[in-house]
């Protein structure tokens, strides 16, 4: 902590009316080694800050195979978190979903499975039939679901991505990039960490219940990295004859969360080797430090035209900042307080604490009001005048 505060050499108090600028899209370390990757395209990203620690042709458009399902899972978990979908909801498998080739769990038309079972089939076994069944259940048809996938891609800034299906089977024009995969992987894992309950499953099973009777089906995780790499938490594999071998791998060590993406690795073993090399480099390149900002540093935050003149906020605000180890620039902290006019709502953002690592915004934390302040009325204004006079 003392080292961090020694690095924090610049603190600025200023009033602003607009939200701070967004952090840059990506930052790559200057001295990048050759990791001898077989992958045509690759990145490793620190999840908290979106800092790119390494990239190889990050914007090269390639077919992603079943890594496509990261976006499908993102939409599924958005529905769950919004309360529009329940893990216990029953899904009826359509003829279309059952007809999917490639990786599948051999669902039959008319078969019914709950949402959680189908999520396991998607995450663990990369089942095309299961993900299409979920897509149809959520949006009515796979085509409608794919439209939502592309809308979400645009929202996330995935500039080189076009989805043509929900499962990742090869199709002309169905492309994305290593960087875009990292963006959607980050969105899924940071906003919906419950997905890790499924990505860490090594073996499982479920029961087919059809007109022919019941039968057990074994699920085995396609991502062998969760058993082979220390700290690996997921996320999604993919392979076809066209796409070759792809992987979005997530891992955590010493409070550092990384996402490594490889596209078109030469074979399944090389895919794991490539992702491992990226993660090794990432963990060796960055660290997460913690800083606490006190009320003494922030000072009084005033409110205009309110029943109260000042607003209460937390006594201490903690932030975690990702730093590139090789960088020699000092970490700078800037505190920005917004101009406030009543009414102020409890939980309203009233300022920001911004950490700059060189020219890059390494992290930023909101300062939030702990109380509501109503607009000044006639009686409260008389009380203020009397108090000031006497």
C-alpha positions in Angstrom: 0.0 0.0 0.0 2.8 2.4 0.9 4.4 1.7 -2.5 1.1 2.5 -4.2 0.7 5.8 -2.4 4.3 6.7 -3.3 3.3 6.3 -6.9 0.2 8.4 -6.5 1.8 11.8 -7.0 -1.0 13.9 -8.5 -4.4 14.5 -7.0 -6.7 17.0 -8.6 -10.1 18.4 -7.4 -12.2 19.8 -10.1 -16.0 20.2 -10.8 -17.4 18.8 -14.0 -20.8 18.4 -15.4 -20.2 15.5 -17.7 -19.1 11.9 -17.2 -15.4 11.2 -17.6 -14.2 10.0 -21.0 -14.3 6.3 -21.7 -11.1 4.4 -21.4 -9.2 3.6 -24.6 -10.1 0.5 -26.7 -6.8 -1.3 -26.1 -3.3 -0.8 -24.9 -0.5 -3.1 -26.0 2.9 -3.2 -24.2 5.7 -1.9 -26.4 8.2 -4.7 -26.1 6.2 -7.7 -27.3 8.0 -11.0 -27.5 7.5 -13.8 -30.0 5.4 -16.4 -28.3 5.7 -18.9 -31.2 2.0 -19.2 -31.6 0.5 -21.5 -34.2 -2.7 -19.4 -34.1 -3.4 -17.0 -36.9 -4.9 -14.5 -34.5 -4.6 -14.1 -30.8 -5.0 -11.7 -27.8 -4.6 -11.7 -24.1 -6.7 -9.1 -22.2 -6.9 -8.1 -18.5 -10.6 -8.4 -17.9 -11.1 -5.6 -15.3 -9.6 -2.8 -17.4 -9.8 -4.3 -20.9 -6.0 -3.7 -21.2 -4.5 -5.7 -24.1 -1.3 -7.2 -22.9 -0.5 -9.0 -26.2 -2.0 -9.2 -29.7 -1.3 -11.0 -32.9 -3.5 -9.8 -35.9 -6.2 -9.0 -33.4 -8.6 -7.7 -36.0 -8.2 -10.5 -38.6 -11.7 -11.7 -39.5 -11.9 -15.5 -39.2 -14.7 -18.1 -38.5 -15.0 -18.7 -34.8 -16.6 -22.1 -34.7 -18.3 -22.8 -31.4 -16.7 -19.9 -29.7 -19.8 -18.2 -31.2 -21.6 -19.7 -28.3 -20.0 -17.1 -26.0 -22.4 -14.5 -27.5 -25.3 -16.9 -27.3 -24.6 -17.6 -23.6 -24.3 -13.8 -23.0 -27.8 -13.3 -24.2 -29.1 -16.3 -22.3 -27.6 -15.0 -19.0 -28.9 -11.5 -19.7 -32.4 -13.1 -19.9 -31.8 -15.0 -16.6 -30.6 -11.9 -14.8 -33.5 -9.8 -16.1 -35.9 -12.4 -14.7 -37.3 -13.2 -18.2 -36.0 -16.7 -18.1 -35.7 -19.2 -15.3 -33.3 -22.2 -14.9 -36.3 -24.4 -14.3 -38.2 -23.2 -17.4 -39.0 -26.1 -19.7 -37.8 -26.0 -23.3 -39.4 -28.0 -26.1 -36.9 -29.1 -28.7 -38.0 -28.3 -32.3 -37.2 -30.2 -35.5 -34.8 -27.4 -36.5 -32.9 -27.6 -33.2 -32.7 -31.4 -33.3 -31.4 -31.3 -36.9 -28.1 -29.4 -35.9 -25.0 -31.3 -36.9 -21.5 -31.0 -35.4 -21.2 -31.1 -31.7 -24.5 -32.2 -30.2 -26.2 -34.1 -27.4 -28.7 -35.8 -29.7 -31.8 -34.0 -28.6 -35.0 -35.3 -30.3 -37.9 -33.3 -31.7 -40.5 -32.8 -29.0 -38.1 -33.7 -26.2 -38.3 -31.4 -23.2 -35.4 -30.2 -21.0 -35.1 -27.4 -18.5 -33.0 -24.4 -19.2 -30.2 -25.3 -16.8 -29.7 -28.7 -18.4 -29.4 -27.1 -21.8 -26.9 -24.6 -20.5 -24.8 -27.4 -19.2 -25.0 -29.1 -22.6 -23.9 -25.9 -24.3 -21.1 -25.0 -21.9 -19.7 -28.4 -21.2 -20.3 -30.4 -24.4 -20.6 -27.4 -26.9 -24.0 -28.8 -28.0 -25.3 -27.1 -31.2 -28.8 -28.6 -30.7 -29.0 -27.3 -27.2 -28.0 -23.8 -27.9 -30.4 -23.5 -30.9 -33.3 -24.9 -28.7 -32.5 -22.1 -26.1 -32.3 -19.5 -28.9 -35.7 -20.5 -30.2 -37.2 -20.5 -26.7 -35.9 -17.0 -26.0 -36.6 -15.3 -29.3 -39.1 -17.5 -31.1 -36.7 -18.5 -33.9 -32.9 -18.9 -34.4 -32.9 -16.1 -37.0 -34.5 -13.6 -34.5 -32.0 -14.7 -31.9 -29.1 -14.1 -34.3 -30.4 -10.6 -35.0 -30.1 -9.9 -31.2 -26.6 -11.4 -31.3 -25.5 -9.0 -33.9 -27.1 -6.1 -32.1 -25.3 -6.9 -29.0 -22.0 -7.2 -30.9 -22.4 -3.7 -32.2 -23.3 -2.5 -28.7 -20.0 -4.0 -27.4 -17.9 -2.4 -30.1 -17.2 -5.7 -32.0 -16.5 -4.0 -35.2 -15.4 -7.0 -37.2 -18.1 -9.5 -36.3 -21.1 -10.9 -38.2 -23.1 -13.8 -36.8 -25.1 -16.0 -39.1 -26.2 -18.7 -36.6 -26.3 -19.3 -32.9 -24.0 -22.3 -32.7 -20.9 -21.6 -34.8 -21.3 -24.0 -37.7 -19.4 -22.8 -40.7 -21.4 -20.4 -42.9 -20.3 -17.9 -45.4 -19.8 -14.5 -43.8 -20.0 -15.9 -40.2 -16.8 -14.2 -38.8 -15.3 -12.5 -35.9 -11.8 -11.6 -34.5 -9.7 -12.5 -31.5 -10.2 -9.0 -30.1 -14.0 -9.1 -30.6 -14.1 -12.5 -28.9 -12.2 -11.1 -25.9 -14.8 -8.3 -25.7 -17.8 -10.6 -25.6 -16.0 -13.0 -23.3 -15.3 -10.1 -20.9 -19.0 -9.0 -21.0 -20.2 -12.5 -20.2 -17.8 -13.2 -17.4 -17.6 -9.8 -15.7 -21.4 -9.1 -15.9 -22.6 -12.7 -15.4 -20.0 -14.6 -13.3 -22.6 -17.3 -12.6 -21.4 -18.8 -15.9 -18.3 -20.1 -14.1 -20.5 -22.5 -12.2 -20.9 -24.4 -15.5 -17.5 -23.7 -17.3 -15.7 -25.5 -14.4 -17.7 -28.7 -14.7 -15.4 -31.5 -15.9 -17.9 -34.4 -16.2 -21.7 -34.5 -15.8 -24.8 -36.2 -17.3 -28.4 -35.6 -18.0 -31.4 -37.8 -18.9 -33.1 -37.9 -22.3 -36.8 -38.3 -21.8 -38.6 -39.1 -25.1 -41.3 -41.3 -26.4 -38.7 -44.0 -26.8 -38.1 -44.0 -23.1 -35.3 -42.6 -20.9 -31.5 -42.8 -21.3 -28.5 -41.2 -19.7 -26.1 -39.0 -21.7 -22.6 -38.3 -20.5 -21.2 -34.7 -20.8 -17.4 -34.2 -20.9 -15.9 -30.7 -21.0 -14.4 -29.9 -24.4 -12.1 -27.4 -22.7 -9.2 -29.6 -21.4 -7.4 -26.5 -20.2 -9.5 -26.3 -17.0 -7.6 -29.5 -15.9 -4.2 -28.5 -17.5 -3.7 -24.9 -16.6 -3.4 -23.5 -13.1 -6.1 -21.0 -12.5 -8.1 -21.7 -15.6 -11.9 -21.0 -15.1 -13.3 -21.5 -18.6 -14.5 -20.5 -21.1 -15.3 -21.9 -24.6 -13.7 -24.0 -27.3 -14.5 -24.3 -31.0 -13.3 -26.2 -34.0 -14.4 -27.0 -37.5 -12.5 -28.0 -40.6 -12.6 -24.4 -41.8 -12.1 -22.5 -38.5 -9.5 -25.0 -37.3 -9.0 -24.8 -33.5 -10.2 -21.8 -31.5 -10.4 -21.1 -27.8 -11.5 -18.3 -25.4 -9.7 -19.2 -22.2 -10.3 -17.4 -18.8 -8.0 -17.7 -15.9 -7.4 -16.0 -12.5 -4.2 -15.8 -10.4 -3.4 -13.4 -7.5 -6.6 -11.4 -8.2 -5.6 -10.9 -11.9 -8.4 -12.0 -14.3 -7.2 -12.7 -17.9 -8.9 -13.7 -21.1 -6.7 -15.4 -23.8 -8.2 -15.9 -27.3 -6.7 -18.0 -30.0 -8.2 -18.5 -33.5 -7.1 -21.0 -36.1 -4.5 -22.9 -34.1 -3.2 -25.9 -36.0 -4.6 -28.6 -33.7 -6.2 -29.2 -30.3 -2.9 -29.5 -28.4 -1.5 -26.4 -30.1 -4.7 -24.5 -29.1 -4.0 -25.2 -25.5 -0.3 -24.5 -25.8 -1.0 -21.2 -27.5 -3.6 -20.1 -24.9 -1.2 -21.2 -22.1 1.6 -19.1 -23.5 -0.7 -16.1 -23.7 -1.8 -16.5 -20.2 1.7 -17.1 -18.9 2.8 -13.9 -20.6 -0.2 -12.0 -19.3 0.3 -13.0 -15.7 4.0 -12.1 -15.9 3.2 -8.7 -17.4 0.6 -7.2 -15.1 -0.4 -6.9 -11.5 -3.5 -5.6 -9.6 -2.9 -3.1 -6.8 -5.4 -1.6 -4.4 -5.9 2.0 -3.4 -8.2 3.5 -0.8 -9.5 7.1 -1.2 -10.7 8.7 2.1 -13.3 11.4 2.7 -10.4 13.6 3.8 -9.0 13.5 0.3 -12.3 14.1 -1.4 -13.5 16.9 0.9 -16.9 18.5 1.1 -19.3 17.9 -1.7 -21.8 20.8 -2.0 -25.3 20.8 -3.2 -27.0 23.9 -4.7 -30.7 24.7 -4.0 -31.2 21.8 -1.7 -32.6 21.4 1.8 -29.1 20.4 2.8 -25.9 22.2 1.6 -23.7 19.1 1.4 -24.1 15.4 0.6 -22.9 12.4 2.5 -20.8 9.8 0.7 -18.7 6.7 1.8 -15.8 7.5 4.2 -13.6 5.1 2.2 -13.7 4.1 -1.4 -11.6 1.2 -2.5 -10.4 0.7 -6.1 -8.4 -2.1 -7.8 -6.0 -0.9 -10.5 -4.3 -3.1 -13.1 -0.7 -2.1 -13.9 1.7 -3.2 -16.5 4.8 -4.3 -14.6 7.3 -3.1 -17.1 6.0 0.5 -17.2 7.9 3.1 -15.3 5.3 5.8 -15.4 3.9 6.9 -12.0 0.3 6.1 -11.3 -1.7 9.3 -11.0 -5.0 9.7 -9.2 -7.5 12.4 -10.1 -10.7 13.1 -8.1 -13.5 14.8 -10.1 -16.5 16.1 -8.3 -19.7 17.0 -10.2 -21.6 20.2 -9.8 -24.8 19.2 -7.9 -28.2 20.9 -7.9 -31.0 19.4 -5.8 -32.8 17.1 -6.0 -30.1 14.5 -5.4 -31.0 10.8 -5.2 -29.5 8.2 -3.0 -27.0 6.1 -5.0 -26.6 9.0 -7.6 -23.1 9.3 -9.0 -21.7 12.6 -7.7 -18.1 12.2 -8.8 -15.4 9.9 -10.0 -11.9 8.8 -8.9 -9.8 8.2 -12.0 -6.4 6.4 -12.1 -4.1 7.2 -15.0 -1.2 4.9 -15.9 0.7 7.2 -18.2 -1.8 8.4 -20.8 -4.2 5.5 -20.2 -7.1 5.4 -17.8 -6.2 2.3 -15.7 -9.3 2.3 -13.6 -12.1 4.6 -12.4 -14.5 4.4 -9.5 -17.8 6.2 -8.9 -18.4 8.3 -5.8 -22.1 7.8 -4.9 -24.4 9.7 -2.7 -25.5 7.9 0.5 -28.6 10.0 0.9 -31.4 11.8 -1.0 -31.6 15.5 -0.8 -34.8 17.2 -1.7 -35.1 20.5 -3.5 -35.3 23.6 -1.3 -38.8 24.7 -0.6 -40.2 28.0 1.0 -39.9 26.8 4.6 -36.4 25.4 4.2 -35.2 28.5 2.5 -36.5 30.7 5.4 -34.8 28.4 7.8 -31.5 28.8 5.9 -31.8 32.6 5.8 -32.6 32.7 9.6 -29.7 30.4 10.4 -27.3 32.5 8.3 -28.6 35.8 9.8 -28.5 34.8 13.5 
